[in-house]
Amino acid sequence: MAAPNKGKTPAKKPAGGGGPAKKKGKPASSRYEISGNSIKRKNKSCPKCGAGTTLANHKDRRTCGKCGYMERN
Ligand SMILES: [Zn+2]
């Protein structure tokens, strides 16, 4: 009997530093969010527009400027 493997596997977090991360021009200079004492880099991409379109970070939510998708923190 095989155990049912249900549930989503958590997305892998890109470890900071080296790595085969794809870069596409666009210097991600001010694309980070400071929440409490931790800094969040790499904005989440819009689930509707797909990777490439990052959500804008707000105080307690993220929004997509393209389709208007909103996600609460
Ligand atoms: Zn979008």
N, CA, C, O and the ligand as a Tripos MOL2 file, in Angstrom:
@<TRIPOS>MOLECULE
protein
  293   291    74     0     0
PROTEIN
NO_CHARGES

@<TRIPOS>ATOM
      1 N           0.8420   -1.2110    0.0000 N.3       1 MET1
      2 CA          0.0000    0.0000    0.0000 C.3       1 MET1
      3 C           0.8690    1.2500    0.0000 C.2       1 MET1
      4 O           1.7200    1.4410    0.8690 O.2       1 MET1
      5 N           0.6470    2.0420   -0.9370 N.am      2 ALA2
      6 CA          1.4400    3.2770   -1.0140 C.3       2 ALA2
      7 C           0.6920    4.4020   -0.3260 C.2       2 ALA2
      8 O          -0.5140    4.5850   -0.4890 O.2       2 ALA2
      9 N           1.4480    5.1290    0.4330 N.am      3 ALA3
     10 CA          0.8190    6.2510    1.1330 C.3       3 ALA3
     11 C           0.4660    7.3410    0.1340 C.2       3 ALA3
     12 O           1.2840    7.7350   -0.6980 O.2       3 ALA3
     13 N          -0.7630    7.8150    0.2340 N.am      4 PRO4
     14 CA         -1.1620    8.8990   -0.6730 C.3       4 PRO4
     15 C          -0.3750   10.1640   -0.4090 C.2       4 PRO4
     16 O          -0.3670   10.7050    0.6970 O.2       4 PRO4
     17 N           0.2620   10.5990   -1.4210 N.am      5 ASN5
     18 CA          1.0850   11.8120   -1.2600 C.3       5 ASN5
     19 C           0.2780   13.0240   -1.6900 C.2       5 ASN5
     20 O           0.4210   13.5430   -2.7970 O.2       5 ASN5
     21 N          -0.5580   13.4450   -0.7890 N.am      6 LYS6
     22 CA         -1.3440   14.6220   -1.1590 C.3       6 LYS6
     23 C          -0.8080   15.8630   -0.4670 C.2       6 LYS6
     24 O           0.0110   15.7980    0.4500 O.2       6 LYS6
     25 N          -1.2830   16.9490   -0.9270 N.am      7 GLY7
     26 CA         -0.7520   18.1930   -0.3980 C.3       7 GLY7
     27 C           0.3060   18.7280   -1.3370 C.2       7 GLY7
     28 O           1.0010   17.9780   -2.0210 O.2       7 GLY7
     29 N           0.4070   20.0220   -1.3500 N.am      8 LYS8
     30 CA          1.3810   20.6070   -2.2740 C.3       8 LYS8
     31 C           2.7450   20.6630   -1.6170 C.2       8 LYS8
     32 O           2.8730   20.9040   -0.4170 O.2       8 LYS8
     33 N           3.7210   20.4430   -2.4050 N.am      9 THR9
     34 CA          5.0750   20.5710   -1.8750 C.3       9 THR9
     35 C           5.4390   22.0480   -1.8780 C.2       9 THR9
     36 O           5.1920   22.7560   -2.8550 O.2       9 THR9
     37 N           6.0110   22.4940   -0.8080 N.am     10 PRO10
     38 CA          6.3880   23.9040   -0.7190 C.3      10 PRO10
     39 C           7.3950   24.2810   -1.7890 C.2      10 PRO10
     40 O           8.3390   23.5470   -2.0820 O.2      10 PRO10
     41 N           7.1660   25.4270   -2.3500 N.am     11 ALA11
     42 CA          8.0750   25.8840   -3.4030 C.3      11 ALA11
     43 C           9.4730   26.0750   -2.8410 C.2      11 ALA11
     44 O           9.6650   26.5050   -1.7030 O.2      11 ALA11
     45 N          10.4120   25.7490   -3.6590 N.am     12 LYS12
     46 CA         11.7990   25.8800   -3.2100 C.3      12 LYS12
     47 C          12.1850   27.3530   -3.1600 C.2      12 LYS12
     48 O          11.8520   28.1490   -4.0390 O.2      12 LYS12
     49 N          12.8760   27.6630   -2.1290 N.am     13 LYS13
     50 CA         13.3210   29.0540   -2.0220 C.3      13 LYS13
     51 C          14.7300   29.1590   -2.5800 C.2      13 LYS13
     52 O          15.6260   28.4060   -2.1980 O.2      13 LYS13
     53 N          14.9040   30.0780   -3.4620 N.am     14 PRO14
     54 CA         16.2400   30.2670   -4.0370 C.3      14 PRO14
     55 C          17.2190   30.7670   -2.9890 C.2      14 PRO14
     56 O          17.0810   31.8620   -2.4430 O.2      14 PRO14
     57 N          18.1830   29.9540   -2.7350 N.am     15 ALA15
     58 CA         19.1730   30.3590   -1.7430 C.3      15 ALA15
     59 C          19.9650   31.5450   -2.2430 C.2      15 ALA15
     60 O          20.3620   31.6050   -3.4060 O.2      15 ALA15
     61 N          20.1860   32.4750   -1.3560 N.am     16 GLY16
     62 CA         20.9330   33.6660   -1.7760 C.3      16 GLY16
     63 C          22.3500   33.2940   -2.1330 C.2      16 GLY16
     64 O          22.9390   32.4010   -1.5240 O.2      16 GLY16
     65 N          22.8800   33.9520   -3.0850 N.am     17 GLY17
     66 CA         24.2430   33.6510   -3.4920 C.3      17 GLY17
     67 C          24.2960   33.1600   -4.9190 C.2      17 GLY17
     68 O          23.4900   33.5640   -5.7570 O.2      17 GLY17
     69 N          25.2380   32.2950   -5.1920 N.am     18 GLY18
     70 CA         25.3770   31.7970   -6.5540 C.3      18 GLY18
     71 C          24.2310   30.8740   -6.9120 C.2      18 GLY18
     72 O          23.4690   30.4390   -6.0480 O.2      18 GLY18
     73 N          24.1240   30.5930   -8.1550 N.am     19 GLY19
     74 CA         23.0450   29.7150   -8.5870 C.3      19 GLY19
     75 C          22.6710   30.0250  -10.0140 C.2      19 GLY19
     76 O          22.8940   31.1320  -10.5040 O.2      19 GLY19
     77 N          22.1070   29.0480  -10.6720 N.am     20 PRO20
     78 CA         21.7100   29.2480  -12.0700 C.3      20 PRO20
     79 C          20.4140   30.0220  -12.1800 C.2      20 PRO20
     80 O          19.4750   29.6100  -12.8610 O.2      20 PRO20
     81 N          20.3830   31.1470  -11.4970 N.am     21 ALA21
     82 CA         19.1770   31.9710  -11.5840 C.3      21 ALA21
     83 C          19.1900   32.7390  -12.8900 C.2      21 ALA21
     84 O          20.1970   33.3240  -13.2900 O.2      21 ALA21
     85 N          18.0630   32.7170  -13.5270 N.am     22 LYS22
     86 CA         18.0180   33.4140  -14.8070 C.3      22 LYS22
     87 C          17.8440   34.9090  -14.5960 C.2      22 LYS22
     88 O          16.9860   35.3800  -13.8490 O.2      22 LYS22
     89 N          18.6880   35.6060  -15.2840 N.am     23 LYS23
     90 CA         18.6330   37.0720  -15.1370 C.3      23 LYS23
     91 C          18.2090   37.6810  -16.4540 C.2      23 LYS23
     92 O          18.6520   37.2730  -17.5280 O.2      23 LYS23
     93 N          17.3560   38.6490  -16.3440 N.am     24 LYS24
     94 CA         16.8810   39.2800  -17.5720 C.3      24 LYS24
     95 C          17.0020   40.7760  -17.4190 C.2      24 LYS24
     96 O          16.0490   41.4650  -17.0550 O.2      24 LYS24
     97 N          18.1800   41.2580  -17.7000 N.am     25 GLY25
     98 CA         18.3520   42.7070  -17.5940 C.3      25 GLY25
     99 C          17.7700   43.2000  -16.2860 C.2      25 GLY25
    100 O          18.0990   42.6670  -15.2260 O.2      25 GLY25
    101 N          16.9480   44.1660  -16.3350 N.am     26 LYS26
    102 CA         16.1690   44.6350  -15.2040 C.3      26 LYS26
    103 C          16.8700   44.4220  -13.8770 C.2      26 LYS26
    104 O          16.6840   43.3780  -13.2510 O.2      26 LYS26
    105 N          17.6440   45.3470  -13.4450 N.am     27 PRO27
    106 CA         18.3230   45.2340  -12.1620 C.3      27 PRO27
    107 C          17.3380   45.3180  -11.0070 C.2      27 PRO27
    108 O          16.6870   46.3420  -10.7940 O.2      27 PRO27
    109 N          17.2440   44.2380  -10.2780 N.am     28 ALA28
    110 CA         16.3190   44.2490   -9.1340 C.3      28 ALA28
    111 C          16.9740   44.9740   -7.9760 C.2      28 ALA28
    112 O          17.4620   44.3600   -7.0270 O.2      28 ALA28
    113 N          16.9730   46.2620   -8.0740 N.am     29 SER29
    114 CA         17.6440   47.0400   -7.0410 C.3      29 SER29
    115 C          16.7160   47.3180   -5.8640 C.2      29 SER29
    116 O          17.0490   47.0140   -4.7180 O.2      29 SER29
    117 N          15.5870   47.8790   -6.1400 N.am     30 SER30
    118 CA         14.7040   48.2410   -5.0290 C.3      30 SER30
    119 C          13.5180   47.3140   -4.9570 C.2      30 SER30
    120 O          12.3980   47.7110   -4.6330 O.2      30 SER30
    121 N          13.7960   46.0780   -5.2680 N.am     31 ARG31
    122 CA         12.6930   45.1300   -5.2230 C.3      31 ARG31
    123 C          12.8050   44.2630   -3.9820 C.2      31 ARG31
    124 O          13.0190   43.0540   -4.0700 O.2      31 ARG31
    125 N          12.6630   44.8710   -2.8680 N.am     32 TYR32
    126 CA         12.6990   44.0660   -1.6570 C.3      32 TYR32
    127 C          11.7660   44.6700   -0.6140 C.2      32 TYR32
    128 O          11.3930   45.8410   -0.6850 O.2      32 TYR32
    129 N          11.4180   43.8690    0.3190 N.am     33 GLU33
    130 CA         10.4610   44.3040    1.3180 C.3      33 GLU33
    131 C          11.0140   43.9860    2.6970 C.2      33 GLU33
    132 O          11.5160   42.8900    2.9470 O.2      33 GLU33
    133 N          10.9140   44.9450    3.5670 N.am     34 ILE34
    134 CA         11.4050   44.7090    4.9200 C.3      34 ILE34
    135 C          10.2210   44.5280    5.8510 C.2      34 ILE34
    136 O           9.4590   45.4580    6.1160 O.2      34 ILE34
    137 N          10.0920   43.3250    6.3300 N.am     35 SER35
    138 CA          8.9820   43.0640    7.2480 C.3      35 SER35
    139 C           9.5740   42.6560    8.5950 C.2      35 SER35
    140 O          10.1850   41.5960    8.7370 O.2      35 SER35
    141 N           9.3750   43.5200    9.5600 N.am     36 GLY36
    142 CA          9.9330   43.2210   10.8720 C.3      36 GLY36
    143 C          11.4430   43.3080   10.8160 C.2      36 GLY36
    144 O          12.0090   44.3740   10.5780 O.2      36 GLY36
    145 N          12.0840   42.1830   11.0360 N.am     37 ASN37
    146 CA         13.5490   42.2090   10.9940 C.3      37 ASN37
    147 C          14.0790   41.2950    9.9050 C.2      37 ASN37
    148 O          15.2430   40.8950    9.9110 O.2      37 ASN37
    149 N          13.2000   40.9760    8.9760 N.am     38 SER38
    150 CA         13.6630   40.1270    7.8800 C.3      38 SER38
    151 C          13.4190   40.8320    6.5480 C.2      38 SER38
    152 O          12.4410   41.5560    6.3570 O.2      38 SER38
    153 N          14.3260   40.5910    5.6710 N.am     39 ILE39
    154 CA         14.1920   41.2360    4.3660 C.3      39 ILE39
    155 C          13.7520   40.2100    3.3300 C.2      39 ILE39
    156 O          14.3360   39.1340    3.2010 O.2      39 ILE39
    157 N          12.7430   40.5640    2.6230 N.am     40 LYS40
    158 CA         12.2350   39.6510    1.6100 C.3      40 LYS40
    159 C          12.6950   40.1320    0.2540 C.2      40 LYS40
    160 O          12.3910   41.2490   -0.1650 O.2      40 LYS40
    161 N          13.4120   39.2950   -0.4070 N.am     41 ARG41
    162 CA         13.8540   39.6810   -1.7370 C.3      41 ARG41
    163 C          13.0480   38.9190   -2.7620 C.2      41 ARG41
    164 O          12.3420   37.9610   -2.4460 O.2      41 ARG41
    165 N          13.1670   39.3580   -3.9700 N.am     42 LYS42
    166 CA         12.4930   38.6530   -5.0610 C.3      42 LYS42
    167 C          10.9940   38.6600   -4.8370 C.2      42 LYS42
    168 O          10.4520   37.8370   -4.1000 O.2      42 LYS42
    169 N          10.3750   39.5520   -5.4510 N.am     43 ASN43
    170 CA          8.9260   39.6340   -5.3300 C.3      43 ASN43
    171 C           8.2750   38.3770   -5.8830 C.2      43 ASN43
    172 O           8.7860   37.7150   -6.7870 O.2      43 ASN43
    173 N           7.1660   38.0930   -5.3170 N.am     44 LYS44
    174 CA          6.4410   36.9380   -5.7910 C.3      44 LYS44
    175 C           5.8750   37.2580   -7.1720 C.2      44 LYS44
    176 O           5.4770   38.3880   -7.4540 O.2      44 LYS44
    177 N           5.8510   36.2610   -8.0010 N.am     45 SER45
    178 CA          5.3210   36.5220   -9.3360 C.3      45 SER45
    179 C           3.8130   36.3220   -9.3480 C.2      45 SER45
    180 O           3.2610   35.5580   -8.5550 O.2      45 SER45
    181 N           3.1870   36.9980  -10.2300 N.am     46 CYS46
    182 CA          1.7330   36.9440  -10.3130 C.3      46 CYS46
    183 C           1.2940   35.5740  -10.8180 C.2      46 CYS46
    184 O           1.7900   35.0980  -11.8390 O.2      46 CYS46
    185 N           0.3700   34.9460  -10.1110 N.am     47 PRO47
    186 CA         -0.1300   33.6320  -10.5270 C.3      47 PRO47
    187 C          -0.9680   33.7160  -11.7870 C.2      47 PRO47
    188 O          -1.2030   32.7140  -12.4630 O.2      47 PRO47
    189 N          -1.4070   34.9010  -12.0850 N.am     48 LYS48
    190 CA         -2.2420   35.0630  -13.2800 C.3      48 LYS48
    191 C          -1.3810   35.3950  -14.4930 C.2      48 LYS48
    192 O          -1.5450   34.8240  -15.5710 O.2      48 LYS48
    193 N          -0.4800   36.3090  -14.2920 N.am     49 CYS49
    194 CA          0.3640   36.7340  -15.4160 C.3      49 CYS49
    195 C           1.5340   35.7750  -15.5900 C.2      49 CYS49
    196 O           2.1300   35.6830  -16.6630 O.2      49 CYS49
    197 N           1.8460   35.0740  -14.5280 N.am     50 GLY50
    198 CA          2.9520   34.1360  -14.6240 C.3      50 GLY50
    199 C           4.2580   34.7740  -14.2250 C.2      50 GLY50
    200 O           4.3330   35.9670  -13.9290 O.2      50 GLY50
    201 N           5.2810   33.9530  -14.2270 N.am     51 ALA51
    202 CA          6.6060   34.4530  -13.8530 C.3      51 ALA51
    203 C           7.0110   35.5640  -14.8070 C.2      51 ALA51
    204 O           6.6910   35.5320  -15.9950 O.2      51 ALA51
    205 N           7.7020   36.5190  -14.2820 N.am     52 GLY52
    206 CA          8.0960   37.6440  -15.1310 C.3      52 GLY52
    207 C           7.3650   38.8870  -14.6880 C.2      52 GLY52
    208 O           7.8660   40.0070  -14.7920 O.2      52 GLY52
    209 N           6.1630   38.6580  -14.1890 N.am     53 THR53
    210 CA          5.4000   39.7760  -13.6440 C.3      53 THR53
    211 C           5.3930   39.6460  -12.1390 C.2      53 THR53
    212 O           4.7900   38.7320  -11.5780 O.2      53 THR53
    213 N           6.0600   40.5560  -11.5090 N.am     54 THR54
    214 CA          6.1450   40.4670  -10.0600 C.3      54 THR54
    215 C           5.0630   41.3050   -9.4090 C.2      54 THR54
    216 O           4.5940   42.3010   -9.9590 O.2      54 THR54
    217 N           4.6910   40.8730   -8.2370 N.am     55 LEU55
    218 CA          3.6680   41.6020   -7.5010 C.3      55 LEU55
    219 C           4.3220   42.7350   -6.7320 C.2      55 LEU55
    220 O           5.4340   42.6050   -6.2210 O.2      55 LEU55
    221 N           3.6230   43.8230   -6.6640 N.am     56 ALA56
    222 CA          4.1450   44.9680   -5.9260 C.3      56 ALA56
    223 C           3.9130   44.7510   -4.4420 C.2      56 ALA56
    224 O           2.8310   44.3570   -4.0060 O.2      56 ALA56
    225 N           4.9350   45.0140   -3.7010 N.am     57 ASN57
    226 CA          4.8310   44.8110   -2.2660 C.3      57 ASN57
    227 C           4.1700   46.0000   -1.5860 C.2      57 ASN57
    228 O           4.5310   47.1560   -1.8080 O.2      57 ASN57
    229 N           3.2170   45.6840   -0.7720 N.am     58 HIS58
    230 CA          2.5770   46.7220    0.0270 C.3      58 HIS58
    231 C           2.7270   46.3420    1.4880 C.2      58 HIS58
    232 O           3.3500   45.3400    1.8380 O.2      58 HIS58
    233 N           2.1400   47.1710    2.3170 N.am     59 LYS59
    234 CA          2.3100   46.9420    3.7490 C.3      59 LYS59
    235 C           1.8680   45.5340    4.1510 C.2      59 LYS59
    236 O           2.6030   44.8130    4.8240 O.2      59 LYS59
    237 N           0.7020   45.1650    3.7460 N.am     60 ASP60
    238 CA          0.2090   43.8460    4.1580 C.3      60 ASP60
    239 C          -0.4300   43.0970    2.9990 C.2      60 ASP60
    240 O          -1.2740   42.2200    3.1880 O.2      60 ASP60
    241 N          -0.0160   43.4550    1.8300 N.am     61 ARG61
    242 CA         -0.5760   42.7400    0.6790 C.3      61 ARG61
    243 C           0.3160   42.9390   -0.5350 C.2      61 ARG61
    244 O           1.2040   43.7900   -0.5520 O.2      61 ARG61
    245 N           0.0560   42.1440   -1.5290 N.am     62 ARG62
    246 CA          0.8090   42.2690   -2.7670 C.3      62 ARG62
    247 C          -0.1830   42.4380   -3.9100 C.2      62 ARG62
    248 O          -1.2470   41.8190   -3.9260 O.2      62 ARG62
    249 N           0.1680   43.2440   -4.8160 N.am     63 THR63
    250 CA         -0.7450   43.4690   -5.9260 C.3      63 THR63
    251 C          -0.0060   43.4030   -7.2500 C.2      63 THR63
    252 O           1.1930   43.6670   -7.3450 O.2      63 THR63
    253 N          -0.7710   43.0400   -8.2620 N.am     64 CYS64
    254 CA         -0.1940   43.0020   -9.5970 C.3      64 CYS64
    255 C          -0.6700   44.2350  -10.3510 C.2      64 CYS64
    256 O          -1.8670   44.5070  -10.4360 O.2      64 CYS64
    257 N           0.2600   44.9530  -10.8810 N.am     65 GLY65
    258 CA         -0.1180   46.1680  -11.5950 C.3      65 GLY65
    259 C          -0.6110   45.8690  -12.9930 C.2      65 GLY65
    260 O          -1.0560   46.7640  -13.7130 O.2      65 GLY65
    261 N          -0.5310   44.6330  -13.3660 N.am     66 LYS66
    262 CA         -0.9350   44.2760  -14.7240 C.3      66 LYS66
    263 C          -2.3960   43.8540  -14.7700 C.2      66 LYS66
    264 O          -3.1940   44.3860  -15.5420 O.2      66 LYS66
    265 N          -2.7270   42.8800  -13.9220 N.am     67 CYS67
    266 CA         -4.0950   42.3640  -13.9670 C.3      67 CYS67
    267 C          -4.8970   42.7860  -12.7490 C.2      67 CYS67
    268 O          -6.1130   42.6010  -12.7010 O.2      67 CYS67
    269 N          -4.2140   43.3510  -11.7720 N.am     68 GLY68
    270 CA         -4.9540   43.8170  -10.5980 C.3      68 GLY68
    271 C          -5.1100   42.7400   -9.5480 C.2      68 GLY68
    272 O          -5.8870   42.8900   -8.6050 O.2      68 GLY68
    273 N          -4.3870   41.6760   -9.7050 N.am     69 TYR69
    274 CA         -4.4610   40.5910   -8.7270 C.3      69 TYR69
    275 C          -3.9560   41.0870   -7.3740 C.2      69 TYR69
    276 O          -2.9500   41.7920   -7.2860 O.2      69 TYR69
    277 N          -4.6690   40.7070   -6.3350 N.am     70 MET70
    278 CA         -4.2480   41.1300   -4.9990 C.3      70 MET70
    279 C          -4.1330   39.9160   -4.0960 C.2      70 MET70
    280 O          -4.9230   38.9740   -4.1690 O.2      70 MET70
    281 N          -3.1430   39.9700   -3.2610 N.am     71 GLU71
    282 CA         -2.8980   38.8530   -2.3620 C.3      71 GLU71
    283 C          -2.5540   39.4180   -1.0020 C.2      71 GLU71
    284 O          -1.6830   40.2780   -0.8700 O.2      71 GLU71
    285 N          -3.2460   38.9260    0.0000 N.am     72 ARG72
    286 CA         -2.9810   39.4370    1.3480 C.3      72 ARG72
    287 C          -1.7920   38.7250    1.9390 C.2      72 ARG72
    288 O          -1.5410   37.5540    1.6570 O.2      72 ARG72
    289 N          -1.0950   39.4170    2.7260 N.am     73 ASN73
    290 CA          0.1100   38.8660    3.3380 C.3      73 ASN73
    291 C          -0.2490   37.8730    4.4280 C.2      73 ASN73
    292 O           0.6400   37.3020    5.0610 O.2      73 ASN73
    293 ZN         -1.0570   39.8120  -12.8430 Zn       74 ZN74
@<TRIPOS>BOND
     1     1     2 1
     2     2     3 1
     3     3     4 2
     4     3     5 am
     5     5     6 1
     6     6     7 1
     7     7     8 2
     8     7     9 am
     9     9    10 1
    10    10    11 1
    11    11    12 2
    12    11    13 am
    13    13    14 1
    14    14    15 1
    15    15    16 2
    16    15    17 am
    17    17    18 1
    18    18    19 1
    19    19    20 2
    20    19    21 am
    21    21    22 1
    22    22    23 1
    23    23    24 2
    24    23    25 am
    25    25    26 1
    26    26    27 1
    27    27    28 2
    28    27    29 am
    29    29    30 1
    30    30    31 1
    31    31    32 2
    32    31    33 am
    33    33    34 1
    34    34    35 1
    35    35    36 2
    36    35    37 am
    37    37    38 1
    38    38    39 1
    39    39    40 2
    40    39    41 am
    41    41    42 1
    42    42    43 1
    43    43    44 2
    44    43    45 am
    45    45    46 1
    46    46    47 1
    47    47    48 2
    48    47    49 am
    49    49    50 1
    50    50    51 1
    51    51    52 2
    52    51    53 am
    53    53    54 1
    54    54    55 1
    55    55    56 2
    56    55    57 am
    57    57    58 1
    58    58    59 1
    59    59    60 2
    60    59    61 am
    61    61    62 1
    62    62    63 1
    63    63    64 2
    64    63    65 am
    65    65    66 1
    66    66    67 1
    67    67    68 2
    68    67    69 am
    69    69    70 1
    70    70    71 1
    71    71    72 2
    72    71    73 am
    73    73    74 1
    74    74    75 1
    75    75    76 2
    76    75    77 am
    77    77    78 1
    78    78    79 1
    79    79    80 2
    80    79    81 am
    81    81    82 1
    82    82    83 1
    83    83    84 2
    84    83    85 am
    85    85    86 1
    86    86    87 1
    87    87    88 2
    88    87    89 am
    89    89    90 1
    90    90    91 1
    91    91    92 2
    92    91    93 am
    93    93    94 1
    94    94    95 1
    95    95    96 2
    96    95    97 am
    97    97    98 1
    98    98    99 1
    99    99   100 2
   100    99   101 am
   101   101   102 1
   102   102   103 1
   103   103   104 2
   104   103   105 am
   105   105   106 1
   106   106   107 1
   107   107   108 2
   108   107   109 am
   109   109   110 1
   110   110   111 1
   111   111   112 2
   112   111   113 am
   113   113   114 1
   114   114   115 1
   115   115   116 2
   116   115   117 am
   117   117   118 1
   118   118   119 1
   119   119   120 2
   120   119   121 am
   121   121   122 1
   122   122   123 1
   123   123   124 2
   124   123   125 am
   125   125   126 1
   126   126   127 1
   127   127   128 2
   128   127   129 am
   129   129   130 1
   130   130   131 1
   131   131   132 2
   132   131   133 am
   133   133   134 1
   134   134   135 1
   135   135   136 2
   136   135   137 am
   137   137   138 1
   138   138   139 1
   139   139   140 2
   140   139   141 am
   141   141   142 1
   142   142   143 1
   143   143   144 2
   144   143   145 am
   145   145   146 1
   146   146   147 1
   147   147   148 2
   148   147   149 am
   149   149   150 1
   150   150   151 1
   151   151   152 2
   152   151   153 am
   153   153   154 1
   154   154   155 1
   155   155   156 2
   156   155   157 am
   157   157   158 1
   158   158   159 1
   159   159   160 2
   160   159   161 am
   161   161   162 1
   162   162   163 1
   163   163   164 2
   164   163   165 am
   165   165   166 1
   166   166   167 1
   167   167   168 2
   168   167   169 am
   169   169   170 1
   170   170   171 1
   171   171   172 2
   172   171   173 am
   173   173   174 1
   174   174   175 1
   175   175   176 2
   176   175   177 am
   177   177   178 1
   178   178   179 1
   179   179   180 2
   180   179   181 am
   181   181   182 1
   182   182   183 1
   183   183   184 2
   184   183   185 am
   185   185   186 1
   186   186   187 1
   187   187   188 2
   188   187   189 am
   189   189   190 1
   190   190   191 1
   191   191   192 2
   192   191   193 am
   193   193   194 1
   194   194   195 1
   195   195   196 2
   196   195   197 am
   197   197   198 1
   198   198   199 1
   199   199   200 2
   200   199   201 am
   201   201   202 1
   202   202   203 1
   203   203   204 2
   204   203   205 am
   205   205   206 1
   206   206   207 1
   207   207   208 2
   208   207   209 am
   209   209   210 1
   210   210   211 1
   211   211   212 2
   212   211   213 am
   213   213   214 1
   214   214   215 1
   215   215   216 2
   216   215   217 am
   217   217   218 1
   218   218   219 1
   219   219   220 2
   220   219   221 am
   221   221   222 1
   222   222   223 1
   223   223   224 2
   224   223   225 am
   225   225   226 1
   226   226   227 1
   227   227   228 2
   228   227   229 am
   229   229   230 1
   230   230   231 1
   231   231   232 2
   232   231   233 am
   233   233   234 1
   234   234   235 1
   235   235   236 2
   236   235   237 am
   237   237   238 1
   238   238   239 1
   239   239   240 2
   240   239   241 am
   241   241   242 1
   242   242   243 1
   243   243   244 2
   244   243   245 am
   245   245   246 1
   246   246   247 1
   247   247   248 2
   248   247   249 am
   249   249   250 1
   250   250   251 1
   251   251   252 2
   252   251   253 am
   253   253   254 1
   254   254   255 1
   255   255   256 2
   256   255   257 am
   257   257   258 1
   258   258   259 1
   259   259   260 2
   260   259   261 am
   261   261   262 1
   262   262   263 1
   263   263   264 2
   264   263   265 am
   265   265   266 1
   266   266   267 1
   267   267   268 2
   268   267   269 am
   269   269   270 1
   270   270   271 1
   271   271   272 2
   272   271   273 am
   273   273   274 1
   274   274   275 1
   275   275   276 2
   276   275   277 am
   277   277   278 1
   278   278   279 1
   279   279   280 2
   280   279   281 am
   281   281   282 1
   282   282   283 1
   283   283   284 2
   284   283   285 am
   285   285   286 1
   286   286   287 1
   287   287   288 2
   288   287   289 am
   289   289   290 1
   290   290   291 1
   291   291   292 2
@<TRIPOS>SUBSTRUCTURE
     1 MET1         2 RESIDUE 1 A MET
     2 ALA2         6 RESIDUE 1 A ALA
     3 ALA3        10 RESIDUE 1 A ALA
     4 PRO4        14 RESIDUE 1 A PRO
     5 ASN5        18 RESIDUE 1 A ASN
     6 LYS6        22 RESIDUE 1 A LYS
     7 GLY7        26 RESIDUE 1 A GLY
     8 LYS8        30 RESIDUE 1 A LYS
     9 THR9        34 RESIDUE 1 A THR
    10 PRO10       38 RESIDUE 1 A PRO
    11 ALA11       42 RESIDUE 1 A ALA
    12 LYS12       46 RESIDUE 1 A LYS
    13 LYS13       50 RESIDUE 1 A LYS
    14 PRO14       54 RESIDUE 1 A PRO
    15 ALA15       58 RESIDUE 1 A ALA
    16 GLY16       62 RESIDUE 1 A GLY
    17 GLY17       66 RESIDUE 1 A GLY
    18 GLY18       70 RESIDUE 1 A GLY
    19 GLY19       74 RESIDUE 1 A GLY
    20 PRO20       78 RESIDUE 1 A PRO
    21 ALA21       82 RESIDUE 1 A ALA
    22 LYS22       86 RESIDUE 1 A LYS
    23 LYS23       90 RESIDUE 1 A LYS
    24 LYS24       94 RESIDUE 1 A LYS
    25 GLY25       98 RESIDUE 1 A GLY
    26 LYS26      102 RESIDUE 1 A LYS
    27 PRO27      106 RESIDUE 1 A PRO
    28 ALA28      110 RESIDUE 1 A ALA
    29 SER29      114 RESIDUE 1 A SER
    30 SER30      118 RESIDUE 1 A SER
    31 ARG31      122 RESIDUE 1 A ARG
    32 TYR32      126 RESIDUE 1 A TYR
    33 GLU33      130 RESIDUE 1 A GLU
    34 ILE34      134 RESIDUE 1 A ILE
    35 SER35      138 RESIDUE 1 A SER
    36 GLY36      142 RESIDUE 1 A GLY
    37 ASN37      146 RESIDUE 1 A ASN
    38 SER38      150 RESIDUE 1 A SER
    39 ILE39      154 RESIDUE 1 A ILE
    40 LYS40      158 RESIDUE 1 A LYS
    41 ARG41      162 RESIDUE 1 A ARG
    42 LYS42      166 RESIDUE 1 A LYS
    43 ASN43      170 RESIDUE 1 A ASN
    44 LYS44      174 RESIDUE 1 A LYS
    45 SER45      178 RESIDUE 1 A SER
    46 CYS46      182 RESIDUE 1 A CYS
    47 PRO47      186 RESIDUE 1 A PRO
    48 LYS48      190 RESIDUE 1 A LYS
    49 CYS49      194 RESIDUE 1 A CYS
    50 GLY50      198 RESIDUE 1 A GLY
    51 ALA51      202 RESIDUE 1 A ALA
    52 GLY52      206 RESIDUE 1 A GLY
    53 THR53      210 RESIDUE 1 A THR
    54 THR54      214 RESIDUE 1 A THR
    55 LEU55      218 RESIDUE 1 A LEU
    56 ALA56      222 RESIDUE 1 A ALA
    57 ASN57      226 RESIDUE 1 A ASN
    58 HIS58      230 RESIDUE 1 A HIS
    59 LYS59      234 RESIDUE 1 A LYS
    60 ASP60      238 RESIDUE 1 A ASP
    61 ARG61      242 RESIDUE 1 A ARG
    62 ARG62      246 RESIDUE 1 A ARG
    63 THR63      250 RESIDUE 1 A THR
    64 CYS64      254 RESIDUE 1 A CYS
    65 GLY65      258 RESIDUE 1 A GLY
    66 LYS66      262 RESIDUE 1 A LYS
    67 CYS67      266 RESIDUE 1 A CYS
    68 GLY68      270 RESIDUE 1 A GLY
    69 TYR69      274 RESIDUE 1 A TYR
    70 MET70      278 RESIDUE 1 A MET
    71 GLU71      282 RESIDUE 1 A GLU
    72 ARG72      286 RESIDUE 1 A ARG
    73 ASN73      290 RESIDUE 1 A ASN
    74 ZN74       293 GROUP 0 **** ****
